[in-house]
C-alpha cells in the first residue's frame, strides 16, 4: 500500500515539474491529475473514516479496565464488590445502602468525582455478581445504544 502511494506521489511530483516547464496546461493533464486525486480519495477515505469508531471502542475497553482496577481496590478495602444497585457510583461516592462498606476510601476509588459515561455518552451497565460467573460485569451497548449488534454497534463487554 505504501509503495502504491509513493508511486502516485512521484507521478504527481513529476507531473507538477512538467507543468511548470510548460507555458500552459492541457485538458488531459488536468484530467489525469484529478483522476489520480480521486483514486487516492477513494482508497484513503474509508480507512480514515473508520478510525473514530475504532478509537471509541478502544476508549470504552480502556475505561472498563480502569473501572476494574477501581472495583478491585474497593473489594480489597471492603471485602466485597458494590452491588448492582450501588453500581459504579460506589467508586466515587460512599454507598448508603447495604452492604455498607466499612473501610471506604475517603477520596473514593477514581480520580474523577463523577462516573464517566461511555464514548457515546451513555451510562455503563454494571452487574454484580456477574451473570457469566464473574465477580462483576461492565458493558456498553456500543454506538447504537441497543443490546446486540455487529461491528461498530457491537456490545463491548468487560468479560470478553
WOLINNOR-V860111 format. One record per residue. PHI is phi as a letter, one per 30 degrees, with the letter a starting at -180 (999 if undefined). PSI is psi as a letter, one per 40 degrees, with the letter a starting at -180 (999 if undefined). Layout:
<<PHI PSI> <PHI PSI>>
This chain:
<<999 d> <d d> <d d> <e d> <d d> <d d> <d d> <d d> <d d> <d d> <d d> <d d> <d d> <d d> <d d> <d d> <d d> <d d> <d d> <d d> <d e> <c i> <d d> <b i> <c h> <d i> <d d> <d d> <d d> <d d> <d d> <d d> <d d> <d d> <d d> <d d> <d d> <d d> <d d> <d d> <d d> <d d> <d d> <d d> <e d> <d d> <d d> <d d> <d d> <d e> <d d> <d d> <d d> <d d> <d d> <d d> <d d> <d d> <d d> <d d> <d d> <d d> <d d> <d d> <d d> <d d> <e d> <e d> <d d> <d d> <d d> <d d> <d d> <e d> <d d> <d d> <d d> <c e> <i e> <a i> <c i> <e i> <d i> <e d> <d d> <d d> <i a> <d e> <e d> <d e> <d e> <c e> <b h> <d h> <d i> <c d> <d i> <d i> <d h> <d h> <d h> <d d> <b f> <d h> <d h> <e d> <c e> <i a> <c e> <b i> <d d> <d i> <c e> <b i> <d h> <d i> <d i> <d i> <d e> <c e> <i e> <c i> <d i> <d i> <c h> <b h> <b h> <b h> <d i> <d i> <d e> <c f> <i e> <c i> <d d> <a i> <b h> <b h> <b i> <b i> <d e> <i a> <d d> <d e> <i e> <b i> <d i> <i a> <j i> <b i> <i b> <d e> <c e> <d i> <d i> <c h> <b i> <d d> <c e> <c 999>>
